[in-house]
Amino acid sequence: MDIGFLGGTGSEARGLALRFALAGARVILGSRSAAMGAAAAEACRDTAGVPTIHGTDNANMIRDSELIFLTVPFGAAIDAVRTSLPLLKPHHILVDVTVPLNFTMGRVEYLDQEGFSNSEIIDRNLPKEIPLVGAFKTIPAAILADLKSELNCSVFLCGNSREAKTKVANAASMIPTLHAVDCGGLETARTLERMTALAIALNRRYKRHGARFRVVGLDGETAK
Amino acid sequence: MDIGFLGGTGSEARGLALRFALAGARVILGSRSAAMGAAAAEACRDTAGVPTIHGTDNANMIRDSELIFLTVPFGAAIDAVRTSLPLLKPHHILVDVTVPLNFTMGRVEYLDQEGFSNSEIIDRNLPKEIPLVGAFKTIPAAILADLKSELNCSVFLCGNSREAKTKVANAASMIPTLHAVDCGGLETARTLERMTALAIALNRRYKRHGARFRVVGLDGETAK
């Protein structure tokens, strides 16, 4: 299963691509220009030391990928999805990692969009047969790219297609010490996106870069 | 520092009282009737095997406590606070553990209150000199009362008084394997309350009773 990135030149795409490639997946970084995608992929290959990270334009990436991560800035996601619509087929699964945040005066603020999550808003622009899964929202790009650090955290998934969530969970579970948690329907992204804002605020308050969440108590490990 | 519970006969109060008493604190369970408070305390003493859990009416509890936990049902919190107002003094700190949830058709749903958290709504009913700290919202009563289980999780604090948060954090830190995390101002309760709904939903989906959250990465423990 090939894993593609729409907006593959940003830091979240880079971190995820490194982790997935090191876990054995074939990764494709898409960009508006094939040359920029190729350059980002070359830099990732140098860092990861594995040959399975490729770069190209978004159209070629979509054609060759099954999971397509939306790793554009949150405000650009709808345009990116609309532009991609003619290329999307029912075997594709979109994975939305975006989070609507405002950074003002050195503070991070969750941008409330009339009560709806960014995942729900993006999903409105998709035909029913293309499933969207909200995932990886709460894992900081900095810790993904810090390959010396184990992730040791949960990856929270939400979405309205159980089958699509299972595929994303299986992909996520390739990455060591990452624990996939099914959080329910897409509306749960309202919670997950706010948790991202909290993690970023914690990083600032505690002067760290890798604050993230782990669910305790799901595996009969309560006494551990 | 004595720890009181306004609405001390419910399950969240019971779980917290057991953990605090076992950690060495003196605990007072308040109830509308002194007899019911005393009965709840006797049951807790029997379970915990320590003599430092007392029960009385709410007025006596408030007089003798410094930290006062609001452990009434979320919809009853404002009335409970208003009734208590004549007794509250500036040395008191209210700790709000309430979460506005709807249980319908076997599902849990966060009850959005025009975008505001229950903590913020309660706080509007308090004079400025009485600080309110949102805390312990995400830790299930069932795991608190399950004394064989280590908590091994974070307790998330939010509030607008740094001094009050420090006192609540210090009290929380008496409980083994519980890690206090300062999440910022009271508005962060919007996130924390939704996280509670998520934890309850996870318990239902995974057939567990103790799903809770731990922040990873705040203590330079990222490589662990």
Interface residues (C-beta under 8 A of the other chain):
Chain A: Y110 D112 G115 I143 D146 K148 S149 E150 N152 C153 V181 D182 C183 G184 T188 R190 T191 R194 M195 A197 L198 A199 A201 L202 R205 Y206 R208 H209 G210 A211 R212 F213 R214 V215 V216 G217 L218 G220 T222 A223 K224
Chain B: Y110 D112 G115 I143 D146 K148 S149 E150 N152 C153 V181 D182 C183 G184 T188 R190 T191 R194 M195 A197 L198 A199 A201 L202 R205 Y206 R208 H209 G210 A211 R212 F213 R214 V215 V216 G217 L218 G220 T222 A223 K224
